[in-house]
């Protein structure tokens, strides 16, 4: 008999939470009991996500009421897609309520609130007071393919840009295949800016346009550097320039660095293939990746090249799936001892 684990999604009306809800609908072991949103409480899930009308008839519920849907002594898979700066306190309240009802719970947070082990590091980057510093020790953070099995009860999922950059650069650092700094360019789709309209996502500004923003100052850069230090045991300077692309979904990242002496394209490709040999969602391809091969899936494509002492690694992911909701479900699978691919096997639709 297939195991059934009750699921709640906090902050359930954003783009990432919509993807989490979509993935839960096709998951063999996760059973949605509460989509939590104070602003949408009482309204059908389909009023916000019409594409989910065929799979969800239930309404959103408020933060004050959703715990009534979870039985005492049961299991609970809890996803939080609440905003940065708010998610930690909401999770803290949920964990206290779970303890009072003797509920066995694992949390995956897709906000930034549990991506740093240090309150000081988090507050320096995000400029707000952490909402639940007492919980930091119970969270770990990292890309599933790089961190391995979780060493904590709960996970803070890395950012979407961080996921794409780390998949491309961690094997370089861990394998000592490059020297000096990393130079990174990344292009993201408009969904990365969230549901609320703003100049960066307004269609007339974004359509047929391409522009850089927050060059060398993007808030994912310290997170990337910290995870690379963990992967390779040394500090690496990351020079990151993000760009806004004229498409809705996907991230395409290019990493350049000085190659170690004697490194060839074939040797670098083999090193990446060996590194990701057991990573079922990462494909090391001949040539270079294409976004349409991965968009709307949990897959990542990586390509490499070496010429004249310089190496290039490119990676392509879907920012909402592999970079957020899909990676979160992948982590939740591990926390409950389920196969990594549970609920995540759908291929990219290609002609998006």
Secondary structure, 3 states (H helix, E strand, C coil): CCCCEEEEEECCCCHHHHHHHHHHHCCCCEEEEEEECCCCCCCEHHHHCHHHCCCCCCECECCCCHHHHCCCCCEEEEEECCCCCCHHHHHHHHHHHHHHCCCEEEEEECCCCCCCCCHHHHHHHHCCCCCCHHHHHHEEECCHHHHCCCCCCEEECCCHHHHHHHHHHHHHHHCCCEEEEEEEEEEECHHHHCCCCCCCCCHHHHCCCCEEECCCCCCHHHHHHHHHHHHHCCCCCEEEEEEECCCCCCEEEEEEEEECCCCCHHHHHHHHHHHCCCCCCEEECCCCCCHHHCCCCCCEEEEEEEECCEEEEEEEECCCHHHHHHHHHHHHHHHCCCCCCCCCCCCCCCCC
